[in-house]
């Protein structure tokens, strides 16, 4: 499915994963990213090992802060 004037879910997924991979390699200790719920839903479902069909279960409340930390090569929510 592609929203009119938008991108496919596959393209969206690839874009989110690529940006997250870039941020994960950023040479500083802390990085802040401001994004919309769709990106957070996909990213959290991906990190939790959920199928993308269940990503809507991972929508954080509006205006919330989601903190992630990489511990021994594994991403975890704080």
N, C-alpha and C positions, 0 to 999 in steps of 0.2 A: 504494500500500500504506500502510495506517495501522496502527501497533502499537496493541494494545488499550489504551485510555485515553491514547493519545499523539496526536501530530499527523502530518499528511501530510508527505511529503518536500518538497512545494512550500511548505507553511507553515514548515517547518524552514529551508529555504533562504532564504526571505524574511526570517525572523527573524535568521538569522546575517548576511546581507548588510546588513540595517538597523542592527544593532548595530555591525558593522565600519565602516559609513559614519559613524555617530555618533562612534565612537572616533577615526576619521581626522580629524575636525574638532575634536576636543577641544583647547582652547587651552593646552596644555602641551607640552613637548618630548618627554616620555616617558610612556607609559601601560603599565601591567601588567594583563594579563587572565589569570585562571585559569579553565580550561575543561576539558571532557572531549574524548576523542579524536574523537568524531563531528564536533564543531564544527571541530576542527583539520583533520581529513581534508577536510571540505567546503571550508573556507577556503583551504587550500593547493592543492587541485585547481582551485578557482575562479581563484586568483591565477596558477597555472601554465597556465591556459587548457585544462585537461583536461576532458573530459566528466564529468559527475557519476557516470557508471557506473564510472569509473576512480578515484574518490576513495579507495578502500581502499588504493591504491598509495601514498598520501600519509600513512599513519598513522605519526606519530613514535613513538619508544620511550616507554614509560610513564615519567612523571616528568621528561620532557625539557623543555628550554627552546627555544622557537621565537621567533626575533627577526626582526621585519619592519621595514623602513625605507622611507619614501616619498622617492624621489629624482626630482626634476623631474616630479612628478605620477604616477610609476609605482612601484607597490609591489614591493619585492624582498626576498628572504630573505637574511639575513646569515649 
